[in-house]
Amino acid sequence: MDKHLFNLKFAAKDLERQAKKCEKSEKEEKNKLKKAIQKGNLEGAKIHAENSIRQKNQSLNYRRMSARIDAVSSRVQTALTTKQVTGSMAGVVKSMESAMKSMNLEKVSNLMDRFEQQFENLDVQSQVMEDTMCASSTLNTPQTQVDSLMQEVADEAGLELNMQLPSSQTSSIGVASSQASQEQDELSQRLAKLRQM
């Protein structure tokens, strides 16, 4: 099971690398688009805009697939953790039974503390998994049009196109992923502290 978990994590990272390559290509195509607009080459500009959008969509597709694989990886990790915790709980229950027979209240109290600690660890790990799943579901792809991208690049360059284009829409994906990343960092720190105990 650990080997499968490793393979899933490796695949997710590979897809993330592919997404970054596509983003780089998208920026290159935007620069070519800008130059074509400056030269007045609208046909060339349209081709570069289409290529830029294709690269952007490919990048989003890679990221979406990476998020799905990451979600599956989190589920596998949870299954492994649950199995481990279940084994620990079974051991604790056996120890509790023997402690109850001897009626050593101090030993029972210590075992109960360990039992509660196991549940807290499981709770933190479950929260990390849930946050990962929520973060992966926020990757919704906005629809962009060739004309709006051409207008956006022309506006950035301070140029004017000889055709009317609709204004582009802004997206809040960066803000949502930033907040999810911050929550993920906080949970990772809590998990690290619990592992040190």
N, C-alpha and C positions, 0 to 999 in steps of 0.2 A: 504493500500500500504506500509506503514511503517513497518507493521508486516512481510510482504514478504521480504522487504529489510533486516530486522534483520535476518530472517531465512537464506537468501542467504549468508550473511556475516558469520553467525555461521557455515554453511556447509563448506565454504571456509577454515575457521580456523581449522575445524575438519580434513579436508583432508590434510592440512599442517602438523598437528600433526602426522597423519598416515605416511606421507612422511618421517618425521624425525625418526620414529620408523624403517622404512625400511632402512634408511641410517645407523642406528646403527647396524642393523642385517647384512648389507653389510660389515661393518668394522669387525664385529666378524667373518664372513665367510672368509674375507681376512686374518685375523690372523691365522685361522685354516688352510687356504691354505698355508701360509708361513711355518707353523710347519710341514705340510705334505710334502712339498718340501724338507725341511731340513732333514726329516727322509727318503727321497727317495721314498715315497709312491705316485707315479704319479696318480694312479687310485683315491685315496682319494683326492689328490690335484685337480683333474679334477672335482670331485663332489662338492668340496667346491667352486671352481671357478664358476661352473654353478649356485650354490646357491647364490653366491655373485652377479653375473650378474642378476639373477632373482630379487633379492631384489633391485638392482639399477634400473632396468626397472620399477618395481612396484612403487618405490619412484618417478621416473620421471612421471609415469602415474598419480599418486596422485597429483603431482605438476601441471601437465598440466590441470587436471580437476579442481583443485583449481583456476588456472588462468582463466579458462573459466567461472567459477561461479563468480569470482571476476569481470570479464568483464561485465557479465549480471547485477551484483549488481551496477556497475558504470552506466550502462545505465538506470537502475531504478532510481538511485539517480539523474541522469541528468533530467529524466522526471519529478521527483518531484520538482527539482529546477526550471526547465523551467516553470512548472505550477505556482510556487510561484512568479517567476519574471514576468510572464504574468499578474498575478493579480496585482502586484505592478505597472506595466506599465499602465494597464487600469486605476488604481487610479490616476496615474500621468497625464495621458491624460485628465481625467475629471477635475483635478485641473488646468491643463493648459488652458482648455476651459473656466473655470470660471475666471481665471486670465486674459485671453485675453479680456474677456468682460469688465472687470474693467480697463484694460490697465495699470495695475501696473507692470512696467518693472522690478522692483527689485524682485517681486514675481515670474515672468516668469523666470528670470535669476536663481533664487534659485531652481526652479523646474527643469530647464534644467540641472543644476549641479547634482541634485539627479538622474535624468534620466541617465546621463552619468556614474555616479557611479554604478548604477544597471547593466549597460552594461559591465563595467569593471569587476564586480563581476562574471557575467555570463561567461565572457571570461576566467577568471582564472579557474573557475570550469570546463569549457569545456576542457581547456588545461590539467588539472589534469586527466580527463577521457581519453583523447587521449593518454597521456603518459602511463597510466595504460594499455590501449589496446596494445600499441606498446611493452611494457615490456612483456605482456603475449604472444605475438607472437614470442618473441625471444627464447622461451623455446623449441628449437629443440633438439631432442634426438640423440646423436651420436651412431652409431652402434659399439658395442664392441664385440669382439670374446673371447671365452673361452681361446684359446691359447695365445692371446695377453695379457690378464689379468694375466695368469700364468707366462708369460715372464716378465711382469712388476713387479710382486711381487718377482720373483726370482732375478731380477736385483736390486731391493731395498734391498734385503737381502744379496746380493753379492754371490748368489748361481748360479749353472749352471745346466740347464736342459739337458737331453739326447735326445732332439728332437729339430728340428729347428722350431722356431716360428717367425711370422712377427712382426716387431716393432710396438709399440702402437702409436696412433695418439693423439696429444694434442688438447684441446678444448678451445675456447674463450668464453664459456658461462659465466664464473665467471666475466670476464672483462665487458661484455655487461650488466650483471645484476647489477654490481657495479655502472656503469655509469647511468643506469636507476634509481637506488636507489637514487643516488645523485640528479638527476634532480627532482625526486619525492619529496625529502626533500625540495628543493628550492621552488617548487610550493606549498607545504603544508605550508611553512612559509609565502609565499605571501597571501595565502588564509586566514590564521589565522590573519594577519594584516588587511585584508579587513573586516573580521568579527568584529574586534574590533572597527571599525569606526562607 
